[in-house]
Amino acid sequence: MNELERPESNLIVDVVAGISAAGGLLFGYDTGIISAALLQISQQFQLGTGGQQIVTSAIIAGALLGCMGAAPLSDRGGRRRTVMVAAAVFIVGTIMASLANTIWLLTLARFVLGLAVGAASQIVPVYISELAPARRRGRLVGMFQLAVVTGVLVSFIAGYLLRHDSWRIMFALGAAPAVVLLLGMAFLPNSPRWLAMRGDFEGARAVLRRVRGSHRRAERELQEIIDAHDVQAPWSELAQPWVRPALVAAVGIGLLCQLTGINAVLYYAPTIFSGAGFGESSALLTSVAVGVAMIVATLFGSWAVEVIGRRTLMLWLLPGASVALFALAALFHLGATTGPNAWMMVVALLAYAVLNVGSLSVTIWIVGAEVFPLSCRGKGMSLVAAAHWGADLLISLTTLSMVQAFGAGGTFLLFACVNAFAFFFVLRYVPETRGRSLEEIEDRLRRGVFSTPEAV
């Protein structure tokens, strides 16, 4: 038996993370493309504020349902097959959206896309985390968020380049990565932890030997999995007192990731800035700049979660995000959107995007995929995704109405306060999980020391 770690095992895990994270690319593209498409759709279908918010929110409503439905599907059929189902739904929804000839058909198409987005957000991070070694888990799961923001940036660039063409082309472009995801997943292994939970220990052993490169390491990890849990638990397991600290930490981050306002910027920045006096092209270019900032932030965050830790990263960056939004709110209250003030607005917006995305948006999927015990990890991650999409639905349905009622300055002031609250939430409820195996994290939950200073 070869006890040395084979270099190709790292390559296998990288390929697994890379192909499965394509679900994040679709996630980002399909949620972000509405930012530019909405400018054309509103004119073609004569949409008011309510209609714009409904079309934007349809994908979020679908995601909320999709992430909850993915949990039992992934527990029964496996993580890999669930991702493949999501890819197929992506293709169907994309075709429907690009061919829609009424606003209601377009809304339905975006709801179908949302089903796939929600399923991907629930299962892809779990699948990657259950295959990745502890020392690389944060960075590899972080690839999902990197793919999300890459999809957002691609959607912003496509929206700018196609601003004089049909919005149908914008939606149709999402089909290509969906096909890649569907075909690529067919050749990837199942999650070893899911196989063990189903009682297929030989299958789990074979996968672990393939992705760890060391038979001894694979045997040790398999025994840890068996000792921790090997059965599925009902939804009620999440309400058990010993699981509750994980639920509070993960769901709290899921909620705050959206309530701090990042998707309000993603969906409505061109609309808000156009309404404030920016030209349409300038507003769209502002969104492209935000997309680039999100890529930079995610690259930094994906590195930092393994170097300084998940909790520390959030505590370092969230105060700056709050300050940036306070500055943006003050600039909107001043009212000038030309000259130095306009540039200062863009700088404040980009600073907020970097600091918020580089903290909460990077860690939401990592922490959510790490902290729950194996027996209810799929269901727990569903609640994290549901919290994320539920808060996102609230934001997408109310942002333009808040801007009308309180002005852009008042709206960004509210988001600044929520970012400040997020800092104190992380300080109190979120432990450090960097470098710990999933089974070690579960053991700390069982011993009641999950969020004690020892876990930091």
Summary of the structure (lengths in Angstrom):
residues: 456
radius of gyration: 21.5
end to end distance: 37.5
largest distance: 71.1
contacts: 1778
relative contact order: 0.15
helix: 84%
strand: 0%
